[in-house]
Amino acid sequence: MKHLAMVLLSVCAILRADPEAELLEKLYAKLAASFSSGQALGMGGDYLLLANPGLPISKDDCADAYAISMVADQIPVPARNYRPSGALYSATYGNILDRSECSNFESMADRDKARQARRAIYDKNRPGQPTVKYRAYLDKQAAWAAAQDALTLAQTERLATGKAVPAGLDAAVKAARKDWEANGNKKEIEDTLAALDTYYSANVKALFTNLYNDFSGARRSDGHASEWYPVTATPPPQDWLADSGWKPFTLTQDEASLAKGGAALPLGAKAQEGSLSGSVSIALETKRVGIARPWLDKGIFSGHGWRLQATGFKVVSTGQPADPDPGLMPLLVTGVLLSRKLVLTGTWQSSGGKALGPFALSGAPAARNGQMTQTVDSPQILGFFCTPVPKSPDPDEKAFRTK
């Protein structure tokens, strides 16, 4: 079994024809429409990048914190299909903190509030890890997102096929939100986040000092040759392959195309023209996983009280992922889309039976009555949810005092 991180590095080298573009356009549109709830909580994001092909994942991979963290540490190229750029969030973020030049303005009262707020989120005794309260917030948030995903997926299925939305899904969303509010410290944590957001536009010098200390303390080695930075996943990696949380997803080539509006689809050009001969049905189960990096404070990218020194790179993000040169960190991976129990039925073309679109295949399809059936029970990472990083740095020069 190849290590998941090694499999990830091989994605860039895979080049193949794309004769199934028509079906893949529909698959992409339906998946993006079915997992739109993340936009409301920063957990899913504005873009869905499909792996091409998917990344097989095993229990051993999920038990290896290094492997999961390395996958989540890869900064992707803004494009329809997922492709790592070769840069790491940890290295880029470290360079930002190291090369930042901050405003000298500071309010002691605001600084104390910010320190108190940060300690409500980040555990000072466990660098890079959330506090118990923040962990509860993330867990209840994920439960609400899963309920919302189930409802959105069913609504998307109704639009595509006319199938009725099962009863009780709307009530489940409302119940999950109430549980989030009652038992997930929702108001307290969001007030804390708001206090930090207020602090980002000023008092930046002390803040960056604290961020650098927290970042340095989050380094891990655990027997690996190089240092790395852990991620927090919701649900945790050891539960990724558990039977809970999976939702059925189906697609046939005969389904009407979904409207390609909103922010989920604009990255990259349309897939190459082409279609499968005959009709193909896709059935699988999906699960969304939220990804967070407690050592990376994404709020600083919205701040106006810092800039980068003259040497080195100057643009973290232009704020427009579709730009020819969008910066070193145009997208932040905030979630993973898992799949399992894939069944393809119909007729299709493939390159050596290794992949079809975002699906990594194994074994040979079974032929019967002029059709083929391909079954892949093993789980794989089907795609990555991303949110754009705003224009950064975007300093307000008035905040900097002349020397």
Legacy VTK file of the C-alpha trace (Angstrom):
# vtk DataFile Version 3.0
C-alpha trace
ASCII
DATASET POLYDATA
POINTS 403 float
0.000 0.000 0.000
1.521 3.291 -1.066
1.694 5.988 1.533
-1.074 8.542 1.009
1.395 11.432 0.856
3.357 9.625 -1.874
0.167 8.960 -3.836
-0.620 12.674 -3.617
2.726 13.610 -5.152
2.020 11.380 -8.164
-1.148 13.255 -9.141
0.748 15.902 -11.098
2.307 13.251 -13.341
-0.997 11.732 -14.517
-1.994 12.815 -17.993
-4.788 11.154 -19.901
-7.524 11.792 -22.428
-10.944 13.029 -21.306
-13.613 11.337 -23.449
-16.200 11.397 -20.664
-16.392 15.213 -20.394
-20.176 15.501 -20.718
-20.826 13.175 -17.809
-18.064 14.738 -15.743
-19.524 18.221 -16.234
-22.804 16.957 -14.777
-20.993 15.135 -11.978
-19.060 18.266 -11.045
-22.178 20.454 -11.141
-24.231 18.053 -9.049
-21.513 17.517 -6.438
-20.951 21.274 -6.127
-24.686 21.889 -5.762
-25.064 19.050 -3.266
-22.393 20.345 -0.884
-23.091 24.058 -0.848
-23.684 24.433 2.893
-20.000 24.867 3.600
-20.141 28.379 2.209
-22.127 29.402 5.297
-19.472 28.286 7.774
-16.087 28.366 6.090
-15.900 24.605 6.379
-16.695 23.642 2.804
-15.817 26.756 0.870
-16.527 28.408 -2.422
-14.806 25.961 -4.741
-14.779 22.202 -5.175
-11.646 20.789 -6.781
-12.054 17.179 -7.926
-9.057 14.883 -7.680
-8.196 13.355 -11.051
-8.082 10.515 -10.277
-9.153 10.075 -6.663
-6.614 9.357 -3.937
-7.126 5.905 -2.372
-7.106 6.076 1.420
-6.767 3.284 3.982
-7.105 2.820 7.731
-3.329 3.039 7.980
-3.397 6.418 6.242
-6.090 7.678 8.622
-4.055 6.529 11.618
-1.004 8.424 10.354
-1.276 12.069 11.461
1.722 12.936 9.276
0.103 11.561 6.109
-3.179 13.410 6.677
-1.391 16.617 7.602
0.818 16.468 4.508
-2.219 16.101 2.252
-3.917 19.086 3.912
-0.685 21.129 3.814
-0.507 21.183 -0.004
-1.551 24.497 -1.588
-3.590 23.652 -4.715
-3.411 25.306 -8.109
-6.701 27.161 -8.791
-8.204 24.909 -11.460
-11.174 22.595 -11.980
-9.141 19.494 -11.174
-7.074 19.319 -7.992
-3.327 19.699 -8.494
-0.847 20.615 -5.720
1.301 23.637 -6.554
4.371 22.288 -4.783
4.131 24.934 -2.044
3.033 24.191 1.534
0.690 26.235 3.724
3.044 25.787 6.671
6.130 27.031 4.830
4.279 29.919 3.185
2.605 30.975 6.416
5.936 30.818 8.232
7.493 33.066 5.590
4.614 35.534 5.956
5.093 35.759 9.713
8.864 35.996 9.349
8.772 38.719 6.650
5.877 40.774 7.939
6.249 44.419 8.800
3.562 45.589 11.207
2.024 48.888 12.197
3.367 50.350 15.439
-0.084 51.373 16.658
-1.284 49.379 19.623
-4.078 49.659 22.157
-3.244 47.856 25.378
-6.914 47.230 26.164
-7.538 45.677 22.739
-4.370 43.625 23.033
-5.494 42.108 26.332
-8.911 41.283 24.869
-7.284 39.620 21.889
-4.997 37.522 24.070
-7.945 36.396 26.153
-9.909 35.601 22.999
-7.081 33.556 21.499
-6.767 31.461 24.658
-10.464 30.589 24.361
-9.720 29.016 20.973
-6.127 27.781 21.008
-4.909 25.558 23.837
-1.715 27.095 25.237
-0.758 23.736 26.752
-1.166 21.911 23.418
0.264 24.131 20.643
-1.600 23.821 17.386
-4.671 22.236 18.984
-8.115 23.694 19.793
-9.415 24.122 23.330
-12.152 21.833 24.646
-14.764 24.549 24.031
-13.598 25.209 20.486
-13.438 21.478 19.779
-17.082 21.188 20.908
-17.946 24.124 18.654
-16.284 22.419 15.655
-17.998 19.094 16.383
-21.481 20.621 16.668
-20.809 22.777 13.620
-19.858 19.651 11.657
-23.046 17.877 12.796
-25.110 20.832 11.568
-23.194 20.844 8.271
-23.835 17.110 7.814
-27.567 17.611 8.369
-27.555 20.562 5.973
-25.623 18.509 3.413
-28.223 15.720 3.602
-31.012 18.205 2.949
-29.151 19.986 0.139
-28.213 16.694 -1.511
-31.844 15.549 -1.413
-33.016 18.866 -2.851
-30.450 18.580 -5.629
-31.621 15.029 -6.334
-35.190 16.291 -6.590
-34.179 18.926 -9.151
-32.217 16.370 -11.180
-34.602 13.411 -11.062
-37.911 14.541 -9.552
-37.418 12.261 -6.546
-39.205 13.596 -3.463
-37.193 14.976 -0.555
-37.440 12.527 2.385
-39.426 13.774 5.361
-37.595 14.930 8.434
-34.450 16.371 6.828
-35.460 19.988 7.429
-36.300 19.199 11.050
-32.909 17.510 11.447
-31.157 20.703 10.284
-33.087 22.790 12.805
-32.386 20.292 15.600
-28.672 20.243 14.772
-28.516 24.031 14.865
-30.259 24.126 18.241
-27.776 21.558 19.559
-24.909 23.658 18.179
-26.256 26.712 19.966
-27.011 24.896 23.238
-24.012 22.576 23.536
-21.406 23.872 21.095
-20.559 27.210 22.730
-21.726 28.816 19.495
-22.288 32.368 20.718
-19.208 32.419 22.943
-16.862 31.159 20.230
-18.308 33.407 17.535
-18.074 36.429 19.842
-14.458 35.451 20.412
-13.818 35.199 16.673
-15.466 38.579 16.163
-13.206 40.112 18.828
-10.174 38.789 17.018
-11.446 40.104 13.678
-11.721 43.563 15.215
-8.145 43.296 16.428
-6.727 42.356 13.015
-7.003 45.887 11.603
-4.871 47.363 14.419
-2.651 46.212 17.285
-0.974 43.983 14.751
2.593 43.965 16.016
1.818 42.137 19.273
-0.586 39.855 17.463
2.039 38.719 14.934
4.488 38.074 17.758
1.951 35.768 19.413
1.127 34.101 16.085
4.791 33.374 15.428
5.230 31.864 18.892
2.124 29.699 18.448
3.277 28.647 14.980
6.747 27.682 16.211
5.255 25.674 19.071
3.030 23.661 16.731
5.927 21.941 14.946
5.992 18.150 15.066
8.593 15.551 14.214
7.460 12.224 15.715
10.270 10.311 14.064
9.914 11.907 10.621
12.918 13.373 8.866
11.430 16.844 8.549
9.230 18.972 10.789
5.536 19.195 9.962
2.392 20.869 11.236
-0.748 18.962 12.305
-4.278 19.676 11.129
-7.571 19.323 12.973
-10.169 17.297 11.072
-13.882 17.056 11.805
-14.686 14.197 12.120
-11.181 13.126 13.243
-9.217 10.933 10.799
-9.784 7.763 12.813
-13.517 8.170 12.104
-13.244 8.963 8.397
-13.852 5.377 7.319
-16.412 4.548 10.032
-19.892 3.673 8.776
-21.511 6.826 10.182
-21.920 9.992 8.156
-21.972 8.515 4.640
-24.678 9.693 2.232
-25.810 8.098 -1.046
-25.110 9.953 -4.285
-26.262 8.967 -7.769
-25.895 10.382 -11.261
-26.948 9.219 -14.702
-25.970 10.698 -18.037
-29.678 11.142 -18.782
-30.192 13.604 -15.928
-30.788 17.229 -16.865
-27.785 19.487 -16.363
-27.931 21.594 -13.208
-27.579 25.352 -13.485
-23.926 26.315 -13.290
-24.372 29.467 -11.222
-22.932 30.646 -7.934
-19.369 30.475 -6.759
-18.891 26.722 -6.903
-17.984 26.362 -10.578
-15.949 29.256 -12.003
-12.419 27.893 -11.639
-10.711 26.834 -14.844
-11.999 26.219 -18.335
-14.767 23.790 -19.147
-13.732 20.209 -19.654
-12.725 19.156 -23.147
-15.562 18.282 -25.462
-16.467 14.654 -25.759
-18.940 12.138 -24.388
-19.275 8.548 -23.425
-20.809 6.159 -25.881
-24.109 4.934 -24.485
-25.415 5.708 -21.009
-23.561 5.510 -17.716
-24.926 5.490 -14.176
-22.821 6.389 -11.153
-23.699 5.379 -7.603
-21.523 5.925 -4.544
-21.495 7.139 -0.960
-19.925 10.443 0.089
-18.742 12.048 3.308
-17.530 15.601 3.936
-14.625 16.192 6.314
-13.782 19.639 7.673
-10.126 20.680 7.803
-8.706 23.359 10.123
-5.163 24.449 10.942
-5.089 25.891 14.486
-1.538 27.139 13.859
-2.676 29.208 10.838
-4.746 32.287 11.696
-6.557 33.013 8.422
-8.005 36.222 9.861
-4.727 38.060 9.298
-5.290 37.925 5.547
-8.165 40.378 5.976
-6.102 42.779 8.100
-4.745 46.116 6.882
-2.103 46.737 9.562
0.745 44.708 8.065
2.754 44.418 4.874
5.644 42.354 3.567
9.227 43.505 3.587
10.832 44.543 0.311
12.733 41.279 -0.079
11.064 38.029 -1.057
7.555 37.509 -2.397
5.123 40.409 -2.276
1.708 38.845 -2.933
0.081 36.204 -0.754
-3.159 36.366 -2.768
-4.674 38.757 -5.293
-8.131 37.784 -4.035
-9.018 36.470 -7.507
-8.082 32.778 -7.953
-8.726 32.992 -11.703
-5.948 35.593 -12.170
-2.991 34.406 -14.290
-0.764 34.867 -11.227
-3.071 34.737 -8.177
-0.278 34.689 -5.581
1.378 32.026 -3.458
-1.726 31.153 -1.416
-4.865 31.941 -3.462
-6.943 29.128 -1.963
-7.242 27.602 1.491
-8.272 23.936 1.624
-11.047 23.744 4.214
-12.532 20.321 3.566
-12.176 16.916 1.966
-14.828 14.965 0.046
-14.549 11.217 0.619
-16.226 8.517 -1.452
-16.703 4.774 -1.181
-18.793 1.904 -2.615
-18.541 3.208 -6.160
-20.597 1.401 -8.815
-20.345 2.370 -12.493
-22.836 0.800 -14.877
-22.968 1.321 -18.645
-20.385 1.738 -21.398
-17.312 3.917 -21.202
-13.765 4.370 -22.378
-10.839 4.375 -19.995
-7.043 4.328 -20.080
-6.039 0.898 -18.979
-8.863 0.674 -16.468
-6.956 2.870 -13.977
-9.336 5.832 -13.712
-12.550 7.392 -14.938
-12.738 11.096 -14.197
-12.203 11.618 -10.457
-12.584 7.899 -9.679
-9.562 5.683 -9.199
-10.506 2.232 -10.471
-9.159 -1.179 -9.523
-9.765 -4.518 -11.146
-11.527 -5.216 -14.414
-15.184 -4.372 -15.113
-17.672 -7.199 -15.522
-19.454 -7.334 -18.908
-23.039 -8.487 -19.226
-25.701 -7.901 -21.905
-23.546 -5.357 -23.701
-22.878 -3.284 -20.582
-20.066 -3.080 -18.068
-20.208 -2.826 -14.296
-17.251 -1.544 -12.305
-17.350 -1.789 -8.511
-14.818 -0.147 -6.197
-15.713 -0.570 -2.528
-12.522 0.953 -1.131
-12.625 4.615 -0.030
-10.843 7.441 -1.790
-10.487 11.201 -1.563
-12.730 12.457 -4.336
-12.045 16.176 -4.006
-11.121 19.178 -1.901
-13.253 22.113 -0.750
-11.485 25.462 -0.856
-12.190 29.045 0.090
-10.435 31.991 -1.590
-7.875 33.957 0.394
-8.735 37.683 0.155
-6.347 40.230 -1.318
-3.327 39.999 0.932
-1.405 41.856 2.031
-3.643 44.873 1.649
-2.027 47.437 3.976
-3.460 50.793 4.918
-0.315 52.872 4.615
-1.741 55.441 7.030
-1.372 52.839 9.776
2.413 52.928 9.424
4.270 55.727 11.156
7.213 57.165 9.323
10.551 56.698 11.006
LINES 1 404
403 0 1 2 3 4 5 6 7 8 9 10 11 12 13 14 15 16 17 18 19 20 21 22 23 24 25 26 27 28 29 30 31 32 33 34 35 36 37 38 39 40 41 42 43 44 45 46 47 48 49 50 51 52 53 54 55 56 57 58 59 60 61 62 63 64 65 66 67 68 69 70 71 72 73 74 75 76 77 78 79 80 81 82 83 84 85 86 87 88 89 90 91 92 93 94 95 96 97 98 99 100 101 102 103 104 105 106 107 108 109 110 111 112 113 114 115 116 117 118 119 120 121 122 123 124 125 126 127 128 129 130 131 132 133 134 135 136 137 138 139 140 141 142 143 144 145 146 147 148 149 150 151 152 153 154 155 156 157 158 159 160 161 162 163 164 165 166 167 168 169 170 171 172 173 174 175 176 177 178 179 180 181 182 183 184 185 186 187 188 189 190 191 192 193 194 195 196 197 198 199 200 201 202 203 204 205 206 207 208 209 210 211 212 213 214 215 216 217 218 219 220 221 222 223 224 225 226 227 228 229 230 231 232 233 234 235 236 237 238 239 240 241 242 243 244 245 246 247 248 249 250 251 252 253 254 255 256 257 258 259 260 261 262 263 264 265 266 267 268 269 270 271 272 273 274 275 276 277 278 279 280 281 282 283 284 285 286 287 288 289 290 291 292 293 294 295 296 297 298 299 300 301 302 303 304 305 306 307 308 309 310 311 312 313 314 315 316 317 318 319 320 321 322 323 324 325 326 327 328 329 330 331 332 333 334 335 336 337 338 339 340 341 342 343 344 345 346 347 348 349 350 351 352 353 354 355 356 357 358 359 360 361 362 363 364 365 366 367 368 369 370 371 372 373 374 375 376 377 378 379 380 381 382 383 384 385 386 387 388 389 390 391 392 393 394 395 396 397 398 399 400 401 402
